[in-house]
Amino acid sequence: MKFKKLSIAIIAFAALTACNNTATNDHSNMSNMDHSNMNMSNTNSAPAGPQNLSEVPRPQKIADMMRERGEQDAAKPVLKIVEPKADATVNSSTVKVKLELSGDLKGYKPMKDMTTQMGNHIHVILDNQPYEAYYNLDEEFELRNVSDGAHTLRVFPSRPWHESYKTEGAFQMVKFTVKNGGGDSNKPTTTNSGSTMANSNANTKPTPEGKDMQASTAGAVDKEKPLLTYSRPKGEYKGADTDAIMIDFWLVNAKLKDGGGDYRVKYSVDGGEAKFIDKWEPIWLTGWTAGKHKIKLELVNKDGNLVDNGGYNSTEREITITK
C-alpha cells in the first residue's frame, strides 16, 4: 500500500511539473509558427522513453496545404547572396545579409501570414548552427555580434512547413571572415530581431527559438566537395505536430543511390539503429514518445564511410516532443 501511494505521488508530481513546462519553438508548431519571445528555460528535460519509429506518407494536412497553394510547389526559385560577398573580410561584428530571389517562382514569395504565423521563407544558416527563418526579403536581416574568424553562410528557400526547395540555384553558400570586429565572446550571435544564430560558448542551453546551440565554428568547408546541410527536425513539437515529424536536408555535389549516385544519408535517433535515405526527398516518421530526442544525419559513401567536409556532413540536433 505504501508503494502504491508513493507511485501516485510521483505521478502527480510529474504531471504538475509537465503542466508548468512551456518550452517553445519558432517553427515546429503548424498552428503557431513564431514563439521566439517565450521562455525555454522551463522545458521538459526528461529523456524520452522507448519508441518504435516508422516511416509514413506525407501528412494529409500538408497535402491539403499543397493543393491550396496551386503551382507554388512546382516553382524553381533561385537565390543569390548579395551580402556578404564570397571571401569578404568584414571589419565589424555586425554582418548584413542581403538576398535576391529570382527564377520560375509560380507565385512563390517569402512572406509570413500574421494570422496563421506561417508562410514561405528562406532558411539562413550561420556556420553549422540551426537555421533562422527569413520571411521578408524587403526587410533588413543582420547578424550581430559575429565573432572574429572565418564563417560560412548557407541559404535555401523553404515552404511554410519547412520543406526545402531542391532545385538548381536554390542553395547558395559563401564564406566570409570577420576581422577586428569587436564582438563579445560572452554573448551569442543574434539577428537584428533578437533571434539567436550562434554561440561561441560551448556550455550553452537551448535558446527561446528551440535551437540547441553548440560552440560555433566555420569548418574548413570546400564548396566543391559533397556537402550535407541539416534542415529539419528542429526545436519543439506539440500535439498533432508530433504525429509525423519530417526529416529534411540539402545536398550539394552528391547524388544519392536512387538518383544514380554512390551516396546515402544515414540517420539515427537517440543513438539507435542507423537507417538510410537513398532518395533526395523528405521523410516523415511516426511513433515518437514524449521527451527529448537526438537526431543525427550523416552523408556516407557507398562503403558506408562518412564523407568529411569541414565537419558539416555529420550533424546532430536535439528536439523536444510534448504530447
C-alpha positions in Angstrom: 0.0 0.0 0.0 2.9 2.4 0.8 4.4 1.7 -2.5 1.2 2.4 -4.3 0.8 5.8 -2.5 4.4 6.7 -3.3 3.8 5.8 -7.0 0.7 8.0 -7.1 2.6 10.9 -5.5 5.4 10.6 -8.1 3.0 10.5 -11.0 1.1 13.6 -9.6 4.4 15.5 -9.2 5.5 14.6 -12.7 2.1 15.7 -14.1 2.3 19.0 -12.2 5.8 19.6 -13.5 4.8 18.9 -17.1 2.0 21.4 -16.8 4.4 24.1 -15.9 6.8 23.4 -18.7 6.1 25.8 -21.6 9.0 25.4 -23.9 8.5 26.7 -27.4 9.9 26.5 -30.9 9.6 29.3 -33.5 8.8 26.9 -36.4 7.7 23.5 -35.3 4.0 24.1 -34.4 2.0 24.2 -37.6 -0.7 26.3 -36.0 1.6 28.8 -34.3 4.9 29.2 -36.1 6.6 32.0 -34.1 7.2 31.6 -30.4 10.6 33.3 -30.2 9.7 35.5 -27.2 8.7 32.7 -24.9 11.0 31.1 -22.3 12.7 27.8 -23.0 14.3 27.6 -19.5 11.4 25.5 -18.2 11.4 23.0 -21.0 10.8 19.3 -20.0 14.3 17.9 -19.7 13.2 14.3 -19.1 14.7 11.8 -21.5 12.3 10.2 -23.9 11.1 6.6 -23.4 11.4 3.7 -25.7 9.9 4.2 -29.1 9.3 2.4 -32.4 9.6 4.8 -35.3 8.3 4.0 -38.7 8.1 6.0 -42.0 4.7 7.2 -43.1 3.4 9.2 -46.1 3.2 12.9 -46.3 0.7 14.1 -43.7 -2.8 14.9 -45.0 -2.7 18.4 -43.6 0.4 19.2 -45.7 -1.1 17.6 -48.8 -4.1 19.8 -48.3 -1.9 22.9 -48.0 -0.1 21.9 -51.2 -3.3 21.7 -53.0 -4.4 25.1 -51.8 -1.1 26.6 -52.9 -1.6 26.0 -56.6 1.6 25.9 -58.6 3.9 27.2 -55.9 5.4 23.8 -55.1 6.5 23.3 -58.7 8.4 26.6 -58.5 12.1 26.7 -59.2 13.3 29.6 -57.0 16.9 30.8 -57.5 18.7 32.6 -54.6 21.7 34.9 -54.8 23.7 36.1 -51.7 24.4 39.8 -52.4 25.9 40.4 -49.0 28.2 39.3 -47.5 30.2 38.7 -50.7 32.2 35.5 -51.1 35.5 35.6 -49.3 34.8 39.1 -48.0 36.5 40.5 -44.9 34.2 42.3 -42.6 35.7 44.7 -40.1 32.6 44.7 -37.9 30.8 42.2 -35.6 27.6 43.2 -37.5 27.3 41.4 -40.8 24.5 42.4 -43.2 22.7 39.6 -45.1 21.1 40.6 -48.4 19.5 38.1 -50.7 18.0 38.3 -54.2 15.2 35.9 -55.3 14.6 35.1 -58.9 13.7 32.1 -61.2 10.4 30.5 -62.2 8.6 31.4 -59.0 5.0 30.5 -59.9 3.7 32.7 -57.1 6.3 31.7 -54.6 7.2 34.6 -52.3 8.7 34.7 -48.8 6.1 36.2 -46.5 4.5 35.4 -43.2 0.8 35.4 -42.7 0.2 37.2 -39.4 -3.0 35.3 -38.8 -1.5 31.8 -39.2 2.1 32.8 -38.4 3.1 30.7 -41.4 4.4 31.3 -44.8 7.2 30.8 -47.4 10.6 31.7 -46.1 14.4 31.3 -46.5 16.4 29.1 -44.2 19.5 31.1 -43.2 22.3 29.1 -41.5 25.4 30.5 -39.9 28.3 28.0 -39.7 26.6 24.7 -38.8 24.0 26.0 -36.4 20.2 25.6 -36.6 18.6 27.8 -39.2 16.7 31.0 -38.8 13.7 31.7 -40.9 13.8 34.9 -43.1 10.3 35.7 -44.1 10.5 39.1 -45.8 13.5 39.9 -48.1 12.5 43.5 -48.2 13.2 43.8 -44.5 16.7 44.1 -43.1 18.4 41.0 -41.9 21.6 41.3 -39.8 23.9 39.0 -38.0 25.0 40.8 -34.8 28.0 40.0 -32.5 29.6 37.7 -35.0 32.9 36.5 -33.6 36.3 37.2 -35.3 37.4 34.5 -37.7 36.1 32.6 -40.7 32.4 31.8 -41.1 30.1 30.0 -43.5 26.7 31.3 -44.6 24.2 28.9 -46.2 20.7 29.8 -47.5 17.9 28.0 -49.4 14.1 28.6 -49.9 11.5 26.7 -47.9 7.8 26.1 -47.8 5.6 27.1 -44.8 6.1 23.6 -43.3 9.9 23.9 -43.7 10.3 21.5 -46.6 13.1 22.9 -48.8 13.0 23.5 -52.5 15.6 21.2 -54.1 16.1 22.8 -57.5 19.2 24.1 -59.2 20.2 27.5 -57.9 18.1 27.3 -54.8 21.0 26.7 -52.5 23.8 29.2 -52.0 26.8 29.4 -49.7 29.5 31.9 -49.1 32.5 32.1 -46.7 33.5 35.3 -45.1 35.9 36.5 -42.4 35.3 38.9 -39.5 38.4 40.8 -38.6 38.8 43.1 -35.6 35.0 43.1 -35.3 34.9 43.7 -31.6 32.4 41.0 -30.8 31.7 39.9 -27.2 32.5 36.2 -26.9 30.4 36.0 -23.7 27.3 36.8 -25.7 25.6 34.9 -28.6 25.4 35.9 -32.2 21.9 37.1 -32.9 19.8 38.6 -35.7 18.7 42.2 -35.6 15.3 40.9 -34.4 17.0 39.2 -31.4 16.9 35.5 -32.6 20.0 33.5 -31.6 22.1 32.4 -34.6 25.3 31.0 -33.0 27.2 31.0 -29.8 30.9 30.8 -29.1 30.4 29.3 -25.7 30.1 25.6 -25.8 28.3 25.4 -22.5 25.0 26.8 -23.8 21.4 25.9 -23.2 18.5 25.8 -25.7 17.5 29.3 -26.9 14.0 30.7 -26.9 13.7 29.6 -30.5 14.3 26.0 -29.5 17.7 25.8 -31.0 20.3 23.5 -29.5 23.4 25.8 -29.9 26.8 24.3 -29.9 30.2 26.1 -30.0 30.2 27.8 -33.4 33.0 27.0 -35.8 33.1 27.7 -39.5 34.7 24.5 -40.5 37.1 24.0 -43.4 34.2 23.6 -45.8 35.1 23.1 -49.5 32.2 24.2 -51.8 33.4 21.8 -54.5 33.1 18.7 -52.2 29.9 16.8 -51.3 28.0 18.7 -48.6 25.0 17.8 -46.4 23.1 20.6 -44.8 20.8 19.6 -41.9 17.5 21.4 -42.0 14.8 19.5 -40.1 13.7 18.4 -37.5 14.3 21.3 -35.1 13.0 22.6 -31.8 9.8 21.5 -30.1 6.8 19.7 -31.5 3.4 19.7 -29.8 0.1 18.0 -30.0 -0.9 16.9 -33.5 2.5 18.0 -34.9 4.1 15.1 -33.1 2.1 12.5 -35.1 4.6 12.7 -38.1 7.9 14.6 -38.0 9.8 15.5 -41.1 13.5 14.9 -41.8 14.7 17.2 -44.5 18.2 18.3 -45.8 20.0 19.9 -48.6 22.7 18.1 -50.7 25.4 19.7 -52.9 27.8 17.8 -55.1 26.4 14.4 -54.2 23.8 12.1 -55.8 22.0 9.5 -53.7 21.6 5.9 -54.8 18.1 6.3 -56.2 19.4 9.3 -58.3 22.2 7.2 -59.8 24.8 8.2 -57.3 27.0 6.5 -54.8 26.0 8.4 -51.6 23.5 7.7 -48.9 22.2 9.8 -46.0 22.4 7.9 -42.7 20.1 8.9 -39.9 19.7 7.6 -36.3 17.6 8.7 -33.4 18.9 8.6 -29.8 21.9 6.7 -30.9 19.8 3.8 -32.0 19.9 1.7 -35.2 21.2 3.6 -38.2 18.9 3.8 -41.2 19.4 5.2 -44.7 17.7 7.6 -47.1 18.5 6.9 -50.7 16.2 9.4 -52.4 16.6 13.1 -52.0 13.2 14.0 -50.6 11.9 14.5 -47.1 10.7 11.6 -45.0 8.1 11.6 -42.2 8.5 9.5 -39.1 5.8 8.5 -36.6 5.9 6.7 -33.2 7.6 9.4 -31.2 7.4 9.3 -27.4 7.3 12.4 -25.2 10.6 13.9 -24.1 13.9 14.9 -25.7 15.4 13.1 -28.7 18.6 13.4 -30.6 18.6 13.1 -34.4 21.8 12.6 -36.3 22.2 13.0 -40.1 25.4 11.9 -41.9 26.5 11.8 -45.5 28.2 8.5 -46.3 29.8 6.9 -49.4 28.9 3.6 -51.0 31.1 1.8 -48.4 29.2 3.4 -45.5 32.0 5.7 -44.5 31.5 9.3 -43.5 32.3 11.9 -46.2 34.1 14.6 -44.4 33.7 18.3 -45.4 34.7 20.6 -42.6 32.8 18.5 -40.1 29.4 19.6 -41.6 28.5 16.2 -43.0 27.7 14.8 -39.6 25.2 16.9 -37.6 23.2 16.1 -34.5 20.2 18.1 -33.2 18.0 17.7 -30.2 14.3 18.1 -30.4 11.5 18.0 -27.7 8.3 16.1 -28.1 5.4 17.4 -26.0 2.3 15.2 -26.1 
